[in-house]
Structure formats: C-alpha cells, structure tokens
Amino acid sequence: MTHARSISADSLGALSQPGTPLLALAAVSFAVCVTKWATRRRTRLALSQLEPWQLRDVGLTPDQASLEASRAFWQS
C-alpha cells in the first residue's frame, strides 16, 4: 500500500505570495482535492477487506467498518 505524503503549510505558503498565477493556485487546489479523494477511496476499500479480528485490533465493529466503507470518496 502506498502512503500519501502530506504537503507542509510552508510548501503551500510559497504559492500564496503575490504574483502567483491564479491557474497555478487552482491546479494545486485541484491536485490536493483529488489526492484526498484517492486516499479515502483506497483506505475505505482496504477497510472493507479486513477480517473481524483485524477490525477489533483497530477498535471497530464490522458494522462500523461497513458503514465507513460504503461512504462515497468525496464524503469526509
């Protein structure tokens, strides 16, 4: 499984300087959004495939895991 690297506030702060093209800001915002969606989808898919004993290890019931796994990727 791959892990998403988080972007630090300092990295994004460089984009908010005067003169940064609006298209660049929009592209970064879009990329961040799509990355979050992809991570949610991957995580929920993996959650749906866990065995009951694995769910107990992470403190979830099968019903809780099923509910979370059934949510759409755009829902936080």
N, CA, C and O of each residue as an XYZ file, in Angstrom:
304
protein
N       0.850     -1.169      0.000
C       0.000      0.000      0.000
C       0.896      1.232      0.000
O       1.915      1.264      0.689
N       0.528      2.213     -0.748
C       1.303      3.453     -0.783
C       0.757      4.421      0.240
O      -0.410      4.355      0.625
N       1.601      5.302      0.663
C       1.206      6.319      1.624
C       1.314      7.685      0.975
O       2.300      7.990      0.304
N       0.308      8.491      1.176
C       0.316      9.839      0.618
C       1.217     10.721      1.468
O       1.159     10.683      2.697
N       2.028     11.497      0.821
C       2.857     12.450      1.557
C       2.048     13.713      1.746
O       1.397     14.197      0.820
N       2.094     14.236      2.945
C       1.357     15.465      3.191
C       2.217     16.658      2.780
O       3.444     16.628      2.878
N       1.556     17.678      2.331
C       2.227     18.904      1.925
C       2.235     19.831      3.114
O       1.193     20.098      3.712
N       3.405     20.319      3.456
C       3.518     21.190      4.620
C       2.921     22.560      4.324
O       2.794     22.973      3.171
N       2.561     23.245      5.396
C       1.999     24.587      5.256
C       3.027     25.527      4.631
O       2.667     26.451      3.902
N       4.313     25.289      4.920
C       5.358     26.131      4.334
C       5.404     25.977      2.816
O       5.603     26.949      2.087
N       5.219     24.742      2.352
C       5.239     24.492      0.911
C       4.088     25.210      0.225
O       4.268     25.818     -0.830
N       2.910     25.140      0.824
C       1.752     25.808      0.233
C       1.825     27.319      0.424
O       1.266     28.078     -0.368
N       2.510     27.749      1.470
C       2.658     29.182      1.712
C       3.385     29.881      0.585
O       3.115     31.048      0.298
N       4.300     29.183     -0.055
C       5.035     29.763     -1.180
C       4.100     30.087     -2.334
O       4.376     30.995     -3.117
N       3.011     29.364     -2.445
C       2.064     29.618     -3.532
C       1.200     30.839     -3.281
O       0.654     31.414     -4.223
N       1.068     31.243     -2.024
C       0.168     32.355     -1.715
C       0.857     33.713     -1.789
O       0.292     34.721     -1.365
N       2.045     33.743     -2.314
C       2.747     35.010     -2.460
C       2.144     35.815     -3.603
O       1.604     35.247     -4.552
N       2.238     37.135     -3.511
C       1.715     37.962     -4.604
C       2.397     37.602     -5.925
O       3.604     37.369     -5.978
N       1.614     37.564     -6.955
C       2.151     37.269     -8.278
C       2.020     35.813     -8.680
O       2.322     35.460     -9.820
N       1.575     34.960     -7.764
C       1.366     33.565     -8.128
C       0.159     33.499     -9.058
O      -0.912     34.004     -8.720
N       0.321     32.893    -10.205
C      -0.798     32.839    -11.163
C      -2.011     32.109    -10.571
O      -1.878     31.107     -9.869
N      -3.163     32.630    -10.872
C      -4.414     32.055    -10.379
C      -4.574     30.615    -10.860
O      -5.089     29.768    -10.130
N      -4.143     30.345    -12.061
C      -4.236     28.993    -12.596
C      -3.372     28.023    -11.785
O      -3.767     26.876    -11.577
N      -2.213     28.464    -11.331
C      -1.348     27.611    -10.508
C      -2.022     27.305     -9.180
O      -1.968     26.168     -8.713
N      -2.647     28.282     -8.572
C      -3.360     28.075     -7.314
C      -4.515     27.099     -7.498
O      -4.735     26.215     -6.670
N      -5.247     27.271     -8.587
C      -6.371     26.377     -8.864
C      -5.878     24.947     -9.125
O      -6.499     23.985     -8.674
N      -4.777     24.811     -9.842
C      -4.233     23.484    -10.142
C      -3.784     22.770     -8.875
O      -4.021     21.573     -8.717
N      -3.138     23.498     -7.974
C      -2.690     22.891     -6.718
C      -3.895     22.508     -5.862
O      -3.916     21.426     -5.276
N      -4.880     23.367     -5.785
C      -6.083     23.058     -5.013
C      -6.785     21.816     -5.568
O      -7.248     20.964     -4.811
N      -6.856     21.728     -6.874
C      -7.465     20.564     -7.512
C      -6.661     19.299     -7.205
O      -7.236     18.260     -6.883
N      -5.345     19.388     -7.304
C      -4.487     18.227     -7.038
C      -4.626     17.762     -5.592
O      -4.659     16.559     -5.332
N      -4.707     18.688     -4.661
C      -4.882     18.337     -3.247
C      -6.219     17.627     -3.047
O      -6.292     16.623     -2.339
N      -7.259     18.142     -3.660
C      -8.592     17.548     -3.543
C      -8.624     16.132     -4.118
O      -9.151     15.220     -3.482
N      -8.074     15.944     -5.293
C      -8.067     14.626     -5.938
C      -7.233     13.639     -5.116
O      -7.591     12.467     -5.006
N      -6.140     14.104     -4.550
C      -5.300     13.244     -3.713
C      -6.055     12.792     -2.468
O      -5.972     11.627     -2.082
N      -6.784     13.697     -1.844
C      -7.601     13.329     -0.672
C      -8.645     12.295     -1.058
O      -8.850     11.314     -0.342
N      -9.304     12.512     -2.188
C     -10.331     11.571     -2.642
C      -9.729     10.186     -2.903
O     -10.310      9.172     -2.518
N      -8.573     10.148     -3.554
C      -7.937      8.870     -3.860
C      -7.528      8.140     -2.573
O      -7.661      6.920     -2.474
N      -7.039      8.889     -1.610
C      -6.647      8.292     -0.333
C      -7.861      7.731      0.389
O      -7.806      6.626      0.928
N      -8.957      8.482      0.404
C     -10.187      7.987      1.042
C     -10.680      6.716      0.370
O     -11.071      5.763      1.044
N     -10.662      6.702     -0.956
C     -11.134      5.524     -1.692
C     -10.294      4.303     -1.359
O     -10.829      3.233     -1.071
N      -8.966      4.464     -1.400
C      -8.055      3.365     -1.103
C      -8.227      2.863      0.333
O      -8.256      1.657      0.580
N      -8.340      3.796      1.265
C      -8.476      3.441      2.672
C      -9.789      2.709      2.921
O      -9.811      1.710      3.639
N     -10.871      3.189      2.344
C     -12.174      2.552      2.539
C     -12.230      1.179      1.873
O     -12.870      0.264      2.392
N     -11.577      1.034      0.747
C     -11.511     -0.275      0.106
C     -10.746     -1.256      0.992
O     -11.175     -2.395      1.180
N      -9.621     -0.815      1.532
C      -8.838     -1.677      2.422
C      -9.638     -2.019      3.681
O      -9.588     -3.151      4.160
N     -10.366     -1.052      4.210
C     -11.179     -1.282      5.400
C     -12.245     -2.334      5.136
O     -12.538     -3.160      6.001
N     -12.816     -2.304      3.961
C     -13.873     -3.268      3.635
C     -13.346     -4.698      3.512
O     -14.125     -5.650      3.539
N     -12.043     -4.851      3.379
C     -11.450     -6.174      3.197
C     -10.837     -6.746      4.471
O     -10.274     -7.841      4.446
N     -10.937     -6.023      5.581
C     -10.361     -6.509      6.831
C     -11.231     -7.591      7.454
O     -12.457     -7.571      7.342
N     -10.580     -8.517      8.099
C     -11.267     -9.589      8.828
C     -11.769     -9.048     10.168
O     -11.249     -8.048     10.663
N     -12.772     -9.698     10.758
C     -13.303     -9.223     12.047
C     -12.245     -9.074     13.136
O     -12.307     -8.132     13.925
N     -11.275     -9.989     13.193
C     -10.243     -9.870     14.227
C      -9.353     -8.660     13.976
O      -8.858     -8.051     14.925
N      -9.142     -8.301     12.705
C      -8.345     -7.115     12.380
C      -9.115     -5.851     12.754
O      -8.527     -4.882     13.233
N     -10.426     -5.862     12.537
C     -11.245     -4.712     12.907
C     -11.221     -4.502     14.410
O     -11.167     -3.365     14.879
N     -11.262     -5.600     15.177
C     -11.181     -5.480     16.640
C      -9.859     -4.847     17.050
O      -9.811     -4.058     17.994
N      -8.787     -5.191     16.341
C      -7.473     -4.617     16.649
C      -7.454     -3.101     16.483
O      -6.748     -2.409     17.216
N      -8.214     -2.586     15.538
C      -8.246     -1.134     15.326
C      -9.424     -0.473     16.024
O      -9.630      0.734     15.900
N     -10.207     -1.278     16.767
C     -11.286     -0.715     17.579
C     -12.574     -0.446     16.833
O     -13.336      0.444     17.212
N     -12.829     -1.198     15.783
C     -14.060     -1.021     15.019
C     -14.879     -2.309     15.021
O     -14.340     -3.414     15.078
N     -16.181     -2.133     14.957
C     -17.053     -3.287     14.776
C     -17.230     -3.503     13.269
O     -16.993     -2.585     12.484
N     -17.638     -4.694     12.864
C     -17.901     -4.911     11.429
C     -18.961     -3.950     10.881
O     -18.870     -3.521      9.731
N     -19.965     -3.611     11.698
C     -20.985     -2.662     11.243
C     -20.400     -1.274     11.018
O     -20.724     -0.616     10.029
N     -19.546     -0.827     11.923
C     -18.911      0.486     11.762
C     -18.031      0.505     10.510
O     -18.046      1.470      9.745
N     -17.273     -0.562     10.313
C     -16.394     -0.639      9.146
C     -17.206     -0.660      7.855
O     -16.841     -0.016      6.871
N     -18.296     -1.396      7.866
C     -19.145     -1.474      6.681
C     -19.759     -0.112      6.352
O     -19.831      0.286      5.190
N     -20.192      0.582      7.382
C     -20.775      1.914      7.179
C     -19.748      2.874      6.595
O     -20.041      3.610      5.652
N     -18.549      2.864      7.154
C     -17.494      3.751      6.649
C     -17.085      3.363      5.234
O     -16.886      4.236      4.390
N     -16.956      2.077      4.965
C     -16.531      1.613      3.652
C     -17.555      1.921      2.569
O     -17.204      2.040      1.395
N     -18.824      2.052      2.962
C     -19.883      2.308      1.980
C     -20.004      3.789      1.625
O     -20.725      4.142      0.692
N     -19.322      4.639      2.344
C     -19.412      6.075      2.055
C     -18.694      6.390      0.747
O     -17.722      5.730      0.380
N     -19.183      7.396      0.060
C     -18.567      7.830     -1.194
C     -17.235      8.514     -0.911
O     -17.044      9.077      0.167
N     -16.318      8.469     -1.866
C     -14.977      9.008     -1.649
C     -14.964     10.508     -1.389
O     -14.031     11.016     -0.767
N     -15.973     11.219     -1.850
C     -15.977     12.670     -1.637
C     -16.529     13.058     -0.268
O     -16.464     14.227      0.114
N     -17.067     12.100      0.470
C     -17.599     12.379      1.800
C     -16.488     12.216      2.833
O     -15.797     11.198      2.862
N     -16.330     13.221      3.670
C     -15.288     13.114      4.703
C     -15.819     12.488      5.954
O     -15.080     12.322      6.924
